[in-house]
Amino acid sequence: MAIVDFPELKGLLVREGRLMALDVGSKTIGLATSDVTRLLATPLTTLKRTKLAADLTALGELTKKYEIKALVIGLPLNMDGTEGPRCQSVRQFATNIANHGGPALAALPALFQDERMSTAAVTRGMIDDYDMTRAKRAERVDAAAAAWILESALARLK
């Protein structure tokens, strides 16, 4: 898996094909996919993290099922734009995808997307727009945050 920037990714992508965003946390991984024309981002699911091999197997199956062309990985920068321990953890997960994810995952280009405030923005929207309870928000927030990350990346790719 090659980590690329936006101009490189634009050059690598075929005209149509889905992208998948990952909101990597210590307990869960929120996932979202785009449509094939890359106009819309839709929350997909939240994977409960277990062992690395199981996490990568589940991720590999989903990328194959949805015919994913590239990954967008949320990078949790500090508010001042610097990288902290959470960024190191996400970068290590990306390295694990490349080294242990198998040939299908390793072949996908990946892009880091600033995800500052994604969970806060999504949670606020769930409270304000849908009046969701805390339990319902907890079930959906990670996948919705991944969709927010993917929307940001899709806007930059245009």
Secondary structure, 3 states (H helix, E strand, C coil): CCEECHHHHHHHCCCCCEEEEEEECCCEEEEEEECCCCCCEEEEEEEECCCHHHHHHHHHHHHHHCCEEEEEEEECCCCCCCCCHHHHHHHHHHHHHHHHCHHHHHCCCEEEEECCCHHHHHHHHHHHHHCCCHHHHHHHHHHHHHHHHHHHHHHHHC
